[in-house]
Amino acid sequence: MASVRLRGIQKRYGDNLVIKGIDLDVEDGQFVVFVGPSGCGKSTLLRMIAGLEDISAGTLHLGDKPCNDVAPAERGIAMVFQSYALYPHMTVAENMGFALKLAKVPKAEIAERVGRAAAILQIEHLLERKPKALSGGQRQRVAIGRAIVRKPEVFLFDEPLSNLDAALRAQTRVELAGLHRELGSTMIYVTHDQVEAMTLGQKIVVFNGGRIEQVGTPLELYERPANLFVAGFLGSPRMNFIPATLAGEEGATAAVRLPDGSVAEVAADAGHARVGAALTLGVRPEHLQLQADAGGSGIAATVVLVEYLGDVTLVHAKVEGVEGILAAKCNAGGTAPAVGSRVRLGVEPGRAYLFDETGKAFASSRALAAAIPQ
Amino acid sequence: MKYRSNLGWTAIAVVSAILLAALWAAPLLWAVSTALRPELETVSADFHWLPQTWTLDAFAKTLAAGNLLRWLLNSALVSLAVTVVTMAVSLMAAYAFSQLRFRGRGLIFALAMLAFLVPFEALLVPLFRTMNQLGMINRYAGIVLPQVVSPVVIYVFKGFFDEIPADFREAAVMDGAGPLRVLWSVYLPLSGNIVWAMAIVTFIAAWNNFLWPFIIVTSNDMMTVPLGLTQTYDAFGVRYAQLMAAALLGAAPVAAAYIVFQKKVTQGFLAASGLKG
């Protein structure tokens, strides 16, 4: 096992800088997830760690060893590709043992290591089959098996679950987490799926436009997003954003005026902002309190869509002066308002976020809800 | 009515196909018919499609008197060598052009493809001078080497390699394979049929090549079959029955090779065209 240390990593294609200076530490044995929208550079960075892309600037250390110019096969890394990249003309056993064969490992040892990896992944009965005779889930296991037999110090996963259906993806997610516990290896996992990121990662790195937006545990990122991008990226449906102006602040509480003229309080330290500054109020759908419009407090809105998801009901509502539609999560047991009805959306001070004009979050005075077991 | 119209077109197509096949087969059948006649009958004023007297004399005399077995051996050696070296050179060049990133890649590929525009005849004199300086007149290497660079084969292989997902190469690189190993263990097996197709076409072209061996070979012992066929005459002129017998004997190995590998050739060309076989 090994740690991974990135310092000032850049990737340039001609004049186009796609990775803009990444500093990151992945600890020995940690499961780290790179997440971000398409084109944010997460896969490129993974390929640079693998050695499949040159590093334009900066240094990469695997353990204590600088690895910028080390050949991919000599980095002690194994990678699981999005397409699995199983060689179609080889059997499962040959696929899994190919790297060992190239390394001139004795045949008996190859068979033993392939057998052990197959046992871990419960694919012993597939060893003599060709990839075309396997299902998507089986191919995915073989691809992981091919990585395991090499006994790498670092595993790299490039969106390995994206070709699986929803049910199999959920099952494989659990198995991957179990595999990490069993092997204890350092794993770096790229995905654009925030559910995978939140459930698998001990540490999540959120990328955007070739830069790291925030690094933290899943709960830290969810509860204390550093900026509008992270706040909007993690969570489904995404966080609601409402334009606001700072009406006043006192200690760790800020009062903001909303587009409908109402005032909401937020547990955030807005001390460095001037009164009247344009801000953004952020509220997650599960923290918007839906009430019938009886002229009380809250933001006046009109219901435009109701979605029954079984465990929860999503109510989408339009607020005057706010671009887009706000979403509120309601308990499925309650009565959902009818489409077209007027409602009020209450904001709980301790459950709202405040972002300045640049999108940076004001420090929140609330504590994290719970710690994630590592 | 539409059905009747389709039937009419089908009938025209079938008849046309039969006529074209007959047109293609006629010279071949005439060659067989001539080779099975006595020599005198071949120059007879009376025209007959079939021999009046059936005999294998021409084949027997060709095999006994001429140097045909030697020419067959030369053709086999030269064609095999041309095929093996052409495949090796073309596969490596195509892999480099398709998968490796190096400065000047596009320019070098364009230059290689420009060779399409230069007819082989234009290169005869410089090639002959070069081979002469290297002492390769009447040598197998002299016959083989100028035939091993084939832009069209490189182009076909490159097109095929371009379609293979790069993940396979990258997975092999992660597994510890160098470029030659990736080519040998991954790209070659994935391109099996097109390699067979190109190999057979190259083999046939090399077997039938007349011009270059005609320039570089002067010794009867180093001649290939097409060149040797020009030797089947004597003081009385061309011996047509023996000439046809020699031509048939010379073409037989190529025809046999094509028949054996016909399926792979067809599959290869279908694969290259993107159609499913």
Boltz contact constraints between the chains, C-beta under 6 A:
constraints:
  - contact:
      token1: [A, 52]
      token2: [B, 170]
      max_distance: 6.0
  - contact:
      token1: [A, 72]
      token2: [B, 173]
      max_distance: 6.0
  - contact:
      token1: [A, 72]
      token2: [B, 174]
      max_distance: 6.0
  - contact:
      token1: [A, 73]
      token2: [B, 176]
      max_distance: 6.0
  - contact:
      token1: [A, 79]
      token2: [B, 174]
      max_distance: 6.0
  - contact:
      token1: [A, 81]
      token2: [B, 167]
      max_distance: 6.0
  - contact:
      token1: [A, 83]
      token2: [B, 167]
      max_distance: 6.0
  - contact:
      token1: [A, 85]
      token2: [B, 167]
      max_distance: 6.0
  - contact:
      token1: [A, 85]
      token2: [B, 168]
      max_distance: 6.0
  - contact:
      token1: [A, 85]
      token2: [B, 171]
      max_distance: 6.0
  - contact:
      token1: [A, 89]
      token2: [B, 189]
      max_distance: 6.0
  - contact:
      token1: [A, 98]
      token2: [B, 175]
      max_distance: 6.0
  - contact:
      token1: [A, 99]
      token2: [B, 175]
      max_distance: 6.0
  - contact:
      token1: [A, 99]
      token2: [B, 176]
      max_distance: 6.0
  - contact:
      token1: [A, 102]
      token2: [B, 175]
      max_distance: 6.0
  - contact:
      token1: [A, 102]
      token2: [B, 176]
      max_distance: 6.0
  - contact:
      token1: [A, 102]
      token2: [B, 177]
      max_distance: 6.0
  - contact:
      token1: [A, 103]
      token2: [B, 176]
      max_distance: 6.0
